Amino acid sequence: MKKERHQLDFEQTISQLRAHGFEAAPCPQIEGAMLVTKHGAGAVLVASPGAPAAFAVGPGVVVRGEVGRLLDRGYQKFIKTSQYEIPATATQLQAIHAFSEELKQGCGSISLYNESLGTTSDVYQYDRLQGREDEQPASGSPWELTDTH
């Protein structure tokens, strides 16, 4: 016989996270949201219908009270906030990864295989490719006739 799981509501999820060593405080930028932190990393959670919590701001390093997004430039990862862009260290990447896994477990969320292997970035901006899509004119299909042949 299949066991029925009792789904926690948002407040119960926050109190369960606090019991597991997370710090939770109201987020002033988003109404009804909670900033959850641990290991120097954090995320902003909001109540979601059908789930105990949803990310308003995904996991990242907390820089001066703001959760920074992980930016991948191909040669290095950076922590980007509204005011700062700093190079990410291995310790910060490990903290984000550990925080993400513990938070998913605490919220009862699904842990995906590719995210379990290591830290995934929020944004990918490769400097060699930046602006490249604007330089190339829209080309026709190879089978269409043109005046150049």
N, C-alpha and C positions, 0 to 999 in steps of 0.2 A: 504494500500500500504506500502510496506517495505521501510524504510529509508536506503539510502546508506550512509555508513560511509566512510569518507575520511581517508585513512591510512596515518599516518605521516611517513616521512623518518627519518633517524638517527639524523640528525642535528636538525630537528624540535622537535623530542622527547627530546633531550638534552636541548633545550631551554625551552620546556614546563616543564621539571623537575626543571630547575633553577627558573622558575616562581613560582613553588610550594615549594621553600625553600631548594632544594637540591643544593649542591655544586658540580661542575663538573670540572675536570682538566684532561689533557692528561695523560695517563699512560705510563711511560717511558719503562716498560718491554715489552709491547705489542703494535705493530705499529697500529695506527688508533683507539686505544681503549681509552675509557674515564673512569676515576675513579670517581664514583658518591658516595657522602657521605651525611649523615644526622643522627642525634641522636648518633653519635659516631660509627655508622656502615657504611659499604660501600660495593660496588660491582663494578666490571669492566665490562663495556658494550662495545660491538662491533656491527658494522652494520651487518645486516643479511638479505638475500634475502627473501621476503615474510613476514617479520615481521619488526616492527620499530627498535628493538634492541634484542640482544641475550647476555646471560651471558658468558663472558670469564672466570670470577671468580665469583662464586655465593655470595650471601649476607653473611657477617660476620663482626666481630668487627675489626676496623682499629687499628693495633698495629704498631707504628712507620712507618706509611705510607704504610703498607702492610695489605691486607685483610686476616684475620685469618680464617681458617676453623674450624667448630664446630665438635669436636671429642667427641663421647660418649663412655665412658669406663664401662658403666653399673652402677657404683656407683656414678659417677660424670661426668659432661660435662667439656671439656677443650677447650680453644682457642689455635689452633696450627698454627704457622707461620713457615717460613723457619729457624728462629733462636730461637724462644721461644715456650714454651708450658706452659700456665698458666691456673689455674682453672677459669672457667666461673662463674660470679656472676649472681644473679637474674636480676639485673639491665641491664647487658649486654645482657642476653637472651631476655628481654623485648625490648631492643633497636633493636636487630636483627629482632624480630618479627614485630615491628612497622615499621621499615625500609622496610622490605620485602613487607608488605601489601601496603604501600604507593608507593613503586617503581612499583609494579605490576599494581596498579591503574593508575599511571602516564604514564606507557608504554602501557597500554591497554592490558596487558597480562591476562591470565586466573588465577583466584585465586582458588586453590584446597581446598576442604573441610578439609582434614587432616592437611594441612599447615595453615589453618585459625584458627585451634584450639590452636596452640602453635608452638614453635620453633622446627624444625626438624633438626637433625644432618646430616652432610655430610658423616661422617665415624663412624662406630660402631666397637669397639674393646673391647671385654670383656676379662678380664685377665684370667678368669677360662677356657676359650675356646681357648685362643691363643696357637697355636702349637698343638692342639689336633688332627687336621686332619692329621698331619704328623705321629703321633704315631701309629695309627691304620692301620694294614695291609689291603690290599684289600681283602675282603671276597667274596667267591663265593655265588651263589644263594642257598637258603636253600634246594631246591629240587635236587641239584646236589650231586652226591655221592663223598665222600672223603675217605681217608685211615684211618681216625680217628674213624670210626664207626665199 
